[in-house]
Amino acid sequence: MQPEPPRRVAAPAGTQYHEQARNGRQRAWHRLGEFAVVAGLFLVAMVLLVGIGMAVGQALGFGPAPEDGGDRLLADPLADQALALTGLALGIPAVLLGVLWCGRRPPGTVVSVAGRMRWRWLGLCAAVAFAVMAVQMGVLVLWEWLAAGDEVFEGDVPGMTRLLVGLVLFAALVPFQAAAEEFIFRGWLVQFFGGFLRSPWPGLCVASVLFALAHGFGGWSGFFLLLYSALWWGWLVLRTGGLEAVIAMHTANNVLSFGLALALGQLADAGTAADAPWQALVVELVSAPVFCLVIDRMARARGIASRRPADPAGAPPEAPAAPGLPGLPGAGSGTGTGTGTGLPA
């Protein structure tokens, strides 16, 4: 009797990050189903969360936003940001369930070629990301102060209690929101196209444009900043074989951006990276490659795998596979709404 094949199969050893959907178990209808599941789950979850969040917010005394409140749903900007961050975080289970049900592979392969989050590597990347982002935002604040004077710091400064509550909320929610956006744009979409295209770049380019458009269109400088950052971050994902570095940078950008806006009393007026001025684009032209090249060098020095190991911990057995497909050389194999704008991405 032939043994029953495993329900979830990882890609063959030696495959790169964008090839993790190449497990020999997907057909065209599986791919279409995966796309429908991810998009459908995310949209349904967002609608349900907005309805529940509005009801809970009103029960707690947070009324709906006024008509001139822009995109806000709740009048209180801190409560509104918490609701928005929670909604975006729902992209994580949507992606993981779509990959599990229709992709027929371990959901951890969205995170990295090791099939899991490499926590120590994530911590090292976060240390670099917060340092780079603090310098970058300091340069932007100084630049704006020299141009506009003290009006840069004008705002309804919150009390200590509200400030601490807000910082705790951002520290707790932003990592999930940032990870969800990376799961979708630098992870699942890139691997979706990599399931039937040899080169990672078509998927990376499409995902980068969609990432920029997903933040709205505040101006050309903001759009090109987001697109430029997304392309660098996509390159870094290929080089390091996972999302850890870009999750760290995205988190650093948004935590510091939200925290600064809250401390200055400007949270209600804070936009997204799509609204970034040309000065932010100029700074990003330097900071994005600096961060990515530093992390790439760190990955090489520490032997961070950019290709799937032969036997990653906890991975199900491989399916017989055809000869490996060519890919880009990557670090550690022998062969990216955070954007540094001072605005959340």
Secondary structure by P-SEA (a helix, b strand, c coil): cccccccccccccccccccccccccccaaaaaaaaaaaaaaaaaaaaaaaaaaaaaaaaaccccccccccccccccaaaaaaaaaaaaaaaaaaaaaaaaaccccccccccccccccaaaaaaaaaaaaaaaaaaaaaaaaaaaaaaccccccccccccaaaaaaaaaaaaacaaaaaaaaaaccccaaaaaaacccccaaaaaaaaaaaaaaaaccccaaaaaaaaaaaaaaaaaaaaaccaaaaaaaaaaaaaaaaaaaaaacccccccccccccaaaaaaaacaaaaaaaaaaaaaaaacccccccccccccccccccccbbbbcccccccccccccccccc
